Amino acid sequence: MISLTINRAAMRAAMPARQQLAASQAVRYASTKSLKDAVAEVVPQKQEQLKKFRSEHGDKSLGDIKVENLIGGMRGLKVMLWEGSVLDANTGITFHGKSIPDCEKVLPGAGDLGLQGKEMLPESMLWLLLTGNVPSKEEVKGLSEELAAKGKLPSYVEKIIDSFPKTLHPMTQFAGAVGALNHDSKFAQGYKDGIKKTEYWKPTLDDSIDLIAKLPAIAARIYYNVFGRGDGVQKIDPKKDLIGNYSEMIGYGDNEGMTDYLRLYIAIHGDHEGGNVSAHTAHLVGSALSDPYLSYSAALLGLAGPLHGLANQEVLGWALGMQEKVGKNASEEDIKEFLWSTLKSGRVVPGYGHAVLRMPDPRFSALSRFCDTRPELKNSSIVQLVQKTSKVAPEVLKEHGKTKNPYPNVDAASGCVLYEYGLKEWSYYTVIFGISRAIGALPQLVMDRALGLPIERPKSMSLDALEAFVKK
Ligand SMILES: CC(C)(COP(=O)(O)OP(=O)(O)OC[C@H]1O[C@@H](n2cnc3c(N)ncnc32)[C@H](O)[C@@H]1OP(=O)(O)O)[C@@H](O)C(=O)NCCC(=O)NCCS
């Protein structure tokens, strides 16, 4: 009997050399896709899923809208499609179904790419958010290389940043520089050239990758101009990951702990479902077909608000104020007293409470866990004070009785670690958050275009119209 199993080596030997090379490349590319190829595979599946779901369930109700919702900041209303992550009040954030501890286990980290450090890479998180799949090490390496190749700023953006007064808040500078990059937007150009609606997602993805690649250089240039730290030179090493290069540009390249902390910080701040101010802003502005640079510039301005991203700057100022008052080895009683003095003065306790969560923020827990693994942080008096406060504050806030969630959110911990590593310029902290939020908000913009979502246009009502409506 003749066997039909043909030996691969024998097949190769029978092939001409050029054909052999093409076959070996085909095998390599099949196992290490580019991010664009991976998204191209997902888009038709998502389009089909939406089409089917809409036709079968388009008329199902997701709940009533109460007057209270309209007046109360639309809390809890299910009114947006958001693919990357879901925030559950009692279990916290999941990214395509994966919790932060799950992500820490499965997403390729610095060590997997032969870099110093252990934490998951924001590139891995970006891949997961865009495709719903865990990338291989090789895929993440390819993405890191792509980002490094696209990381340098055009000179006009450098000049714009250099011309800002040092006294202009770093977040305003960040939004200005990001908005200016729309000068080179492939989406804006494609739209002008009349590309088909079904193709919109492609230049949106190109712009998004380009922007994510350039955010570290923008942020580093702002740091240099405002605070004179780092050297302001765009040193982008193609062998380093996105955050390895960022850390180098802001002067922490040889600080392994800080570089790894920045990776973790930026990976876990990326996405927090769609309704938060920065994510929602990117989606809303993008729904007018503004390109990714314009949409994300607007998102950054929302992130700059003290009830949202700016809270991480506020927490540090507040915690240092507490340290000055209560000393380095404060007792629980001292901390309680300080918390009450904040509340009695009519201020909120920064870093506590959340519009959705009703539990300690898992991002806070991840950062705390990082602190516990690093001796230089474990013994830091400000880190210890923040951790001690997180044990005492819930009790005080419960007794105070106003906030629906008395537990720490991510901002309670994020700034004190940066401070301990020597990055003491608090007004810069939200810029680091701004590098991160792009890896969640921009993938959704790509999905918005892939799914052909329309311009957002909810209905508003005046108080008089509301009164007339309820009397009917
Ligand atoms: C995050 C935040 C804006 C959510 O707001 P929210 O959804 O309106 O929160 P709640 O529904 O629990 O607010 C109910 C009341 O509790 C108060 N409250 C909420 N968090 C509080 C806090 N940390 N300290 C004191 N009071 C607080 C609110 O100001 C509100 O008071 P009001 O009725 O007098 O206006 C709010 O908790 C806050 O201001 N926290 C401090 C800032 C912060 O850490 N922001 C970062 C969030 S990731």
Ligand as a Chemical Component Dictionary entry (heavy atoms), coordinates in Angstrom:
data_LIG
# 
_chem_comp.id                   LIG 
_chem_comp.type                 NON-POLYMER 
_chem_comp.pdbx_formal_charge   0 
_chem_comp.three_letter_code    LIG 
# 
loop_
_chem_comp_atom.comp_id 
_chem_comp_atom.atom_id 
_chem_comp_atom.alt_atom_id 
_chem_comp_atom.type_symbol 
_chem_comp_atom.charge 
_chem_comp_atom.model_Cartn_x 
_chem_comp_atom.model_Cartn_y 
_chem_comp_atom.model_Cartn_z 
_chem_comp_atom.pdbx_ordinal 
LIG C1  C1  C 0 -15.075 59.501 42.212 1  
LIG C2  C2  C 0 -16.248 60.395 42.578 2  
LIG C3  C3  C 0 -16.161 61.659 41.688 3  
LIG C4  C4  C 0 -17.548 59.650 42.276 4  
LIG O1  O1  O 0 -18.597 60.555 42.445 5  
LIG P1  P1  P 0 -20.090 60.087 42.671 6  
LIG O2  O2  O 0 -20.408 58.974 41.729 7  
LIG O3  O3  O 0 -20.935 61.294 42.612 8  
LIG O4  O4  O 0 -20.007 59.477 44.137 9  
LIG P2  P2  P 0 -21.199 59.220 45.156 10 
LIG O5  O5  O 0 -22.459 58.916 44.438 11 
LIG O6  O6  O 0 -20.687 58.223 46.126 12 
LIG O7  O7  O 0 -21.365 60.650 45.850 13 
LIG C5  C5  C 0 -22.343 60.856 46.834 14 
LIG C6  C6  C 0 -21.854 61.928 47.785 15 
LIG O8  O8  O 0 -20.686 61.444 48.451 16 
LIG C7  C7  C 0 -19.658 62.373 48.316 17 
LIG N1  N1  N 0 -18.389 61.686 48.181 18 
LIG C8  C8  C 0 -18.046 60.804 47.219 19 
LIG N2  N2  N 0 -16.764 60.443 47.371 20 
LIG C9  C9  C 0 -16.310 61.116 48.452 21 
LIG C10 C10 C 0 -15.045 61.171 49.066 22 
LIG N3  N3  N 0 -13.999 60.501 48.611 23 
LIG N4  N4  N 0 -14.910 61.965 50.145 24 
LIG C11 C11 C 0 -15.969 62.669 50.620 25 
LIG N5  N5  N 0 -17.188 62.662 50.048 26 
LIG C12 C12 C 0 -17.340 61.895 48.969 27 
LIG C13 C13 C 0 -19.973 63.091 47.027 28 
LIG O9  O9  O 0 -19.277 64.347 46.937 29 
LIG C14 C14 C 0 -21.465 63.220 47.098 30 
LIG O10 O10 O 0 -21.750 64.289 47.968 31 
LIG P3  P3  P 0 -22.946 65.343 47.633 32 
LIG O11 O11 O 0 -24.187 64.504 47.693 33 
LIG O12 O12 O 0 -22.821 66.349 48.713 34 
LIG O13 O13 O 0 -22.671 65.875 46.275 35 
LIG C15 C15 C 0 -16.219 60.768 44.090 36 
LIG O14 O14 O 0 -16.207 59.584 44.853 37 
LIG C16 C16 C 0 -15.037 61.645 44.465 38 
LIG O15 O15 O 0 -15.125 62.870 44.340 39 
LIG N6  N6  N 0 -13.901 61.037 44.925 40 
LIG C17 C17 C 0 -12.722 61.767 45.221 41 
LIG C18 C18 C 0 -11.975 62.111 43.947 42 
LIG C19 C19 C 0 -11.366 60.886 43.310 43 
LIG O16 O16 O 0 -10.730 60.087 43.983 44 
LIG N7  N7  N 0 -11.508 60.754 41.975 45 
LIG C20 C20 C 0 -10.910 59.666 41.224 46 
LIG C21 C21 C 0 -11.916 58.661 40.807 47 
LIG S1  S1  S 0 -11.156 57.253 40.045 48 
# 
loop_
_chem_comp_bond.comp_id 
_chem_comp_bond.atom_id_1 
_chem_comp_bond.atom_id_2 
_chem_comp_bond.value_order 
_chem_comp_bond.pdbx_ordinal 
LIG C1  C2  SING 1  
LIG C2  C3  SING 2  
LIG C2  C4  SING 3  
LIG C2  C15 SING 4  
LIG C4  O1  SING 5  
LIG O1  P1  SING 6  
LIG P1  O2  DOUB 7  
LIG P1  O3  SING 8  
LIG P1  O4  SING 9  
LIG O4  P2  SING 10 
LIG P2  O5  DOUB 11 
LIG P2  O6  SING 12 
LIG P2  O7  SING 13 
LIG O7  C5  SING 14 
LIG C5  C6  SING 15 
LIG C6  O8  SING 16 
LIG C6  C14 SING 17 
LIG O8  C7  SING 18 
LIG C7  N1  SING 19 
LIG C7  C13 SING 20 
LIG N1  C8  SING 21 
LIG N1  C12 SING 22 
LIG C8  N2  DOUB 23 
LIG N2  C9  SING 24 
LIG C9  C10 SING 25 
LIG C9  C12 DOUB 26 
LIG C10 N3  SING 27 
LIG C10 N4  DOUB 28 
LIG N4  C11 SING 29 
LIG C11 N5  DOUB 30 
LIG N5  C12 SING 31 
LIG C13 O9  SING 32 
LIG C13 C14 SING 33 
LIG C14 O10 SING 34 
LIG O10 P3  SING 35 
LIG P3  O11 DOUB 36 
LIG P3  O12 SING 37 
LIG P3  O13 SING 38 
LIG C15 O14 SING 39 
LIG C15 C16 SING 40 
LIG C16 O15 DOUB 41 
LIG C16 N6  SING 42 
LIG N6  C17 SING 43 
LIG C17 C18 SING 44 
LIG C18 C19 SING 45 
LIG C19 O16 DOUB 46 
LIG C19 N7  SING 47 
LIG N7  C20 SING 48 
LIG C20 C21 SING 49 
LIG C21 S1  SING 50 
# 
